[in-house]
Structures are given as structure tokens and as C-alpha cells.
Amino acid sequence: MTPRDHQPAAKILVTRPLEQAQRFAKQCQARFGSVAELVVSPLMEIRFLKDDRSLATFQRVIFTSANGVRGFVRNWPKEKPPAWCVGKRTAQQAQAAGLATVSGEGTAADLVRRIKAAAPGGRLLHLRGEHARGDVAQRLRAAGLEAEECIIYRQEKCAMTPHARALLSGNAPVILPLFSPRSAALFLEQAQKRTAKVHIVAMSKAVFDELKGSEMAEIVVSPRPTAEGMLDTIAGLMDA
């Protein structure tokens, strides 16, 4: 994208958990350069939980987030079961841990369809966060598969930073990428007194549904539930 001399810097508020927020901010910087002013203010902090169950009776594990993989590695560093992964980024994290993976297209619904179609034998274990959508294990059990779930991390609420609050209290428009329904709900909770026009890029329809009736300036759903899809959608807003 070629910046116009008279065009002010776009303001992008990144609210993912810190590690993911820093990675996405770097991707934004690489894509948009000085055209974008980036503000990082995590709305969640990931707290991993201890679990001492044996994985010996589970034939495969299921991950719907990269944090699920991190929690798995913390608890079972020597275990290497095959893994079903929600998307490319999660699969890359699992592969780095030495697991063989099958990847979906980025949504829990797609992953459930793929697992049901493959009809794997044996027990499945979904390793997930405390707040999760998709009812993965429940839907697999309804399809006749033997699936259980394990909460391996919590998404604890963080207060918005003073810089982020100042951004939302200003007059300049703000672009806000939101990657989960949980982050959407936490944003709405903390940004009730905003004065800035907030243009939201939602990673999925589930995120969009969480924002219904919120009177945002604009809500656009990314055509692909990936970081690249989010970046492309942000670029479209910046060019508008």
C-alpha cells in the first residue's frame, strides 16, 4: 500500500494475549510500515494449568489454539500423539513440538467436520482454554466418536492500558482486529465510554455474533480465519 502524504497514520489497536499480540504487531509493521500507528494492549493473559492425567489411552489429541499446544508441551513434554489442529499456525506449533498433524482451515466447525469424515478410531482428547466456542468434544461424541476434553489454560482478563484508553477516547478512527469471541466480549466490557469510531475486523462469524448490537462504526469479517486474512482486511479498511 502506498501512503498518501495527506493521509494520517492509521491507528491499529492489538488486543491479543501478549505473545500473539507482539507477533501480530510485527506482521502489521512489516505490511504497513509507518502508515500504521500500532498500540498493543492485551485484554487477556494466558495462565497454563497443571494436569497429571495419563495420555496412554488416547490415540489422538485435538488443538483449537496454539496455546493448547503450549499447555500440552508443558504437561506432557515427552508425549508425541498425532494431532488434529484447527489451522496452519496451530499445526506449525504442534509440528515444532514433534507431533504429526492434520490441519483444518481455521475454524472449529471445519475441524469437527474433518474429524467426523475421517472417523478415527480410539479415544480423542481436546486440549482447550477455559473459554472456548465450538463444543468440539460434545459434537464429536454426538457423531459417535469417543472424545473428551481437558482445560489446559485460562484466559484471564487484563485491564486496558492507559495508552489504549486514550486512543479510544480520542477523535481519530481506530482499527481493531479481534481474533476471538472472548476478546470481543472483553473489549465491549472495557470500552463502553469510547468516543473514537472503532472499525472492527472480526476473524470469524462467531466474533461478529458477539459484537451484534454494539454500534461500532463498522464490523468486517475476514474472508479467511488467518493472520494473513486479517491483514488483508485491515489493508482494505486503510485504503477505503
C-alpha positions in Angstrom: 0.0 0.0 0.0 1.4 3.4 -0.9 0.8 6.0 1.8 -0.6 9.4 0.8 1.2 12.5 2.2 -2.0 14.0 3.5 -3.3 10.7 5.0 -2.8 10.5 8.8 -1.4 7.3 10.2 -4.0 4.5 10.7 -4.3 3.6 14.4 -4.4 -0.1 15.0 -5.2 -1.5 18.4 -4.0 -5.0 19.0 -5.6 -6.8 22.0 -4.4 -10.4 21.7 -2.5 -12.1 24.6 1.0 -10.6 24.8 3.0 -13.1 22.8 0.4 -13.3 20.0 -0.1 -9.5 20.1 3.6 -8.8 19.6 3.8 -11.3 16.7 0.7 -9.7 15.0 2.0 -6.2 15.6 5.3 -7.2 13.9 3.2 -8.5 10.9 1.3 -5.2 10.8 4.5 -3.3 10.9 6.0 -5.4 8.1 2.9 -4.9 6.0 2.0 -1.3 6.6 5.2 0.3 7.8 5.0 3.9 9.0 1.4 4.2 7.7 0.1 2.5 10.8 0.4 3.5 14.4 0.3 0.3 16.5 -0.9 0.1 20.1 -0.6 -3.2 21.9 -3.0 -3.7 24.9 -3.7 -7.3 25.7 -7.2 -8.0 27.0 -6.3 -11.5 28.2 -3.3 -13.2 29.9 -2.8 -16.9 29.4 -2.4 -18.9 32.6 -1.4 -22.5 31.9 -2.8 -25.2 34.2 -1.2 -28.4 35.5 -2.7 -31.7 34.5 -1.2 -35.1 35.5 -3.5 -37.4 33.7 -2.0 -40.2 31.6 -2.4 -39.9 27.8 -1.7 -43.6 27.3 -5.3 -44.4 26.5 -5.8 -41.5 24.0 -4.9 -42.2 20.4 -5.1 -38.6 19.2 -5.2 -35.1 20.6 -7.1 -32.1 19.2 -5.9 -28.5 19.4 -8.1 -25.5 18.6 -5.4 -22.9 19.5 -1.6 -22.6 19.7 -2.0 -22.0 23.4 -3.5 -25.5 23.7 -0.2 -26.8 22.1 1.9 -24.8 24.6 -0.2 -26.2 27.5 0.3 -29.7 26.2 4.0 -29.4 25.9 4.3 -28.0 29.5 2.4 -31.0 30.9 3.5 -33.9 28.6 6.8 -32.9 27.0 7.7 -36.5 26.1 4.4 -37.5 24.6 4.0 -37.4 20.8 0.5 -38.4 19.8 -0.9 -37.5 16.4 -2.8 -34.2 16.5 -5.7 -32.7 14.8 -5.2 -28.9 14.6 -7.7 -26.1 13.8 -5.4 -24.2 11.4 -2.0 -23.7 9.9 -0.5 -21.7 12.8 -1.6 -24.2 15.4 -0.3 -27.1 13.3 3.1 -25.4 13.0 3.2 -25.1 16.7 2.4 -28.8 17.1 4.9 -29.8 14.5 7.6 -27.8 16.3 6.8 -29.9 19.3 7.4 -33.1 17.3 3.8 -34.1 16.6 2.4 -35.4 13.4 -0.6 -33.1 12.4 -3.6 -32.9 10.3 -4.8 -29.3 9.8 -8.2 -27.7 9.3 -9.0 -24.4 7.6 -9.1 -22.3 10.8 -12.4 -22.8 12.4 -13.7 -25.3 15.0 -16.7 -26.2 12.8 -14.4 -27.1 9.9 -12.2 -29.2 12.2 -15.1 -31.1 13.6 -16.3 -31.8 10.0 -12.9 -33.2 9.1 -12.6 -35.4 12.1 -16.1 -36.8 11.6 -15.4 -37.5 8.0 -12.1 -39.3 8.9 -13.9 -41.3 11.6 -10.7 -42.0 13.6 -10.8 -45.0 15.9 -9.8 -44.7 19.6 -10.2 -42.0 22.1 -9.7 -38.3 21.3 -8.7 -35.6 23.7 -9.4 -31.9 23.0 -7.0 -29.7 24.9 -8.5 -26.2 25.2 -8.8 -23.0 27.1 -11.4 -22.3 29.8 -13.3 -20.1 27.4 -13.9 -21.8 24.1 -16.5 -22.0 21.4 -17.5 -24.8 19.1 -18.3 -27.6 21.6 -15.8 -29.8 19.8 -15.8 -32.8 22.1 -19.5 -32.7 22.5 -20.2 -32.6 18.8 -17.8 -35.4 18.2 -19.5 -37.5 20.8 -22.8 -36.8 19.2 -21.4 -38.2 16.0 -20.4 -41.5 17.7 -16.8 -40.8 18.4 -15.1 -41.2 21.7 -14.0 -37.7 22.6 -13.1 -36.0 25.9 -11.8 -32.5 26.7 -9.3 -31.0 29.1 -9.0 -27.4 30.1 -5.3 -26.7 29.9 -5.2 -22.9 30.2 -7.2 -20.0 31.4 -7.7 -16.7 29.6 -7.6 -14.2 32.5 -8.9 -10.7 31.9 -6.4 -7.8 31.6 -7.2 -4.1 32.1 -6.8 -2.0 29.0 -3.6 0.1 29.1 -3.8 3.9 29.6 -2.5 4.3 26.0 -5.3 2.2 24.6 -7.9 4.1 26.7 -6.5 7.4 25.4 -6.7 6.1 21.9 -10.4 5.1 22.3 -11.2 8.5 24.0 -9.9 10.5 21.1 -11.4 11.6 17.8 -9.3 9.6 15.3 -10.7 6.4 13.9 -9.3 3.1 15.3 -9.0 -0.2 13.5 -9.4 -3.1 16.0 -8.7 -6.7 14.9 -10.5 -9.2 17.1 -9.5 -12.9 17.0 -12.0 -14.5 19.3 -15.4 -14.0 20.8 -13.8 -13.8 24.3 -11.7 -10.8 23.2 -14.7 -9.2 21.6 -16.7 -9.5 24.9 -13.8 -8.2 27.0 -13.4 -5.2 24.6 -17.1 -4.3 24.8 -16.9 -4.5 28.6 -14.0 -2.1 28.9 -14.7 0.3 26.0 -18.2 1.5 26.9 -17.1 5.2 27.1 -15.2 5.3 23.9 -15.6 8.3 21.7 -13.4 7.2 18.8 -15.0 5.5 15.8 -13.9 1.8 16.0 -13.7 -0.2 12.8 -13.5 -3.9 13.8 -12.0 -6.7 11.8 -13.6 -9.9 13.1 -11.7 -13.2 12.5 -14.9 -15.2 12.2 -18.6 -15.1 12.3 -18.5 -16.2 15.9 -16.6 -13.0 16.7 -19.1 -11.0 14.6 -22.0 -12.5 16.5 -20.5 -11.4 19.8 -20.5 -7.8 18.6 -24.1 -7.6 17.3 -25.8 -4.5 18.6 -22.6 -2.9 19.8 -23.0 0.2 17.5 -19.4 0.0 16.2 -18.6 2.2 13.2 -18.0 -0.8 11.1 -17.6 -4.6 11.5 -16.0 -6.6 8.7 -15.4 -10.3 8.9 -12.1 -11.6 7.5 -12.6 -13.8 4.4 -10.1 -16.3 5.9 -9.7 -17.1 9.6 -5.9 -16.5 9.5 -3.5 -13.7 10.3 -3.0 -13.1 6.6 -6.7 -12.8 6.1 -6.9 -10.3 8.9 -4.1 -8.2 7.4 -5.7 -8.1 4.0 -9.0 -6.9 5.6 -7.2 -4.2 7.6 -5.5 -3.1 4.4 -8.9 -2.8 2.8 -10.1 -0.5 5.6 -7.0 1.6 5.3 -7.5 2.0 1.6 -11.2 2.9 1.9 
